[in-house]
């Protein structure tokens, strides 16, 4: 169970970080962090905050979905410190994983359909 939890957490974090970088680079150029006075931080909560802070990323999640994802932080910390998750925490992680992968897939599909029609 913990190996699978780590995999899901990894995919959530990397997926969100990569998608945020890709979109912000496209809209503001490779120096977007400097232009927007945004430090390069690798913390999950910081990456997640980008999706509520910038218009280009706000369509990924509703405010309630973002709030739900913030509740992953204590679970993330348990995984990173090799503490066992409860069944409830694991179930919550699974539901958040589904939310994130679905949102990233939907957004990728919409971007691909726009670029293929141009």
N, C-alpha and C positions, 0 to 999 in steps of 0.2 A: 504494500500500500504506500509506503513512504517513497519508494523509487518512482512510482507513478505520480505521486504528489509533487515531487521535485521536477519531474518532466513537465507537468502541466504548468507549474509556476514559472519554470524557465521559458516555456513557449509564450506564456502571457507577457512576461516582462520583455523578452526580446522582440516579440511581435509588436507590442505597443511602442517600444523605443524606436524600432526600425521604421515603422509607419509614420511616427511623428517626425523623425528626421527627414524622411523622404518628402513628405508633404510640405514641411517648413522650408526645406531646400528649394523645392519647386516654386513656392510662392515668394520667398524672400532671398533666395540665393544661398550659397554655401556659408556665408558669414551671418546667417540669420540670428545666431545667438548673440553675436556682438551688436548687431543692429537693434535687436530687441532687448538688450541688456539682460540676457538670459545666460546664467552660468551653466556649464556642462556638468550636470550632476547625474549620477547613475542610480540614485535612490528611487525605488519604486514609487513612493508617494510623490516625488517630484515629477517623474515621467507622467504619472496619472494626472497631476495638476495641469499639465500642458493641455490636456483634452478638455478642460473647462476654461482655460485662460485665453486661448486663441481661436478666433472665429473659424479658421480653416480646419480645426480639429473638433469643434463642438458638435458636429453632426454625427460623430461616432457613437456617443452615448447620451442618454437623457440625464438630467441632474440626478434622478433617483438611481439610475444605473451606476453613475459615477460614485454616488454615496455608497452603494452596495460594494463596489470595487475597493473603496477605501477600507471597508471592513475586512478586507483580505490581509491588511498589513500585519496584524498579530499572528495570523496563520502563516504568513510568509516568514515572519521572524522565527516561529517555531520550527519550520522546515529548515531554515538556514542554520539554526543552532541545534539541529538534529534531535529535536524533541518530538515525541510521538503525537500525532493528531488524534483527536476524538473522531468517532464516526460522523458526528454532526459537522465538525470542521472540514473533514474530507468531503462530505456531501456539498457543503457550501463552496469549496474550492472547485469541485466538478461543475457546479452551476455557473460559477464565474468564468471558468474555462470555456464553457459552451457559449456564454454571452460574448466574451472577447473574440473567440475564433469566428463566431457567426458575424459579428460586427466587422471584423477585419476582412473576412471573405466577401461580405456584401459590398463593402467599400471598394475592394479590389475589383470586383466584378463591374461595378458602376464606372470605375475609372477606365477599365479595359474597353467597355462598350462605348464610352465617349471617345477614346483615342482611336478605336477601330472605325468609327463613323466619320472621322475627320480626314 
